Amino acid sequence: MTSVPHSARGADALARAWSVLESVPDPEIPVVSIRELGILRSVEQADDGTLEVVITPTYSGCPAMAHIAEDIAHALERAGLTPHRIKTVLAPAWTTDWITDEAREKLRAYGIAPPGGRCAGTPAGGSEQAIRFVARSAGSPACPRCGSAHTERLSQFGSTACKALYRCLDCREPFDYFKPY
Ligand SMILES: [Zn+2]
């Protein structure tokens, strides 16, 4: 029998923290996790044994960020991973390019057109600016339901400021488009 309490110390704690945090969903889009969205940047162990969780907010002023920090704290506490602290890092700024391919598929299945702008065709060595320019000039998103490219924007803002409201001209369904950022 061991009397060692659950603690955040040890290499094992880092692995456990990652697996706990990988299951923390985004408050607005529960089908994707904060890791898949690129909000969770790193989990490290400070010299005093405290777990340091680094997150980068998505859109500035996104009200979900306070929830995310709370959810992280609760998840770690439930797993006995204390002490911990959550650091918010603003630079480099979050971009939709950090959203994993897996999460893009989940967004589509959820009815949200994933952000355009991941340029597979961008030559290696192309400058960051060139990549971003191409990303921003991406055309209308494809309908997440029927895949049609015939879509029109109804509103700059969808269910949240992070998204725009579009409508498919083929299946006539409105959908949210996760704006590239
Ligand atoms: Zn459609």
Boltz pocket constraint, residues with backbone or C-beta under 6 A from the ligand:
constraints:
  - pocket:
      binder: B
      contacts: [[A, 143], [A, 144], [A, 145], [A, 146], [A, 147], [A, 148], [A, 168], [A, 169], [A, 170], [A, 171], [A, 172], [A, 173]]
      max_distance: 6.0
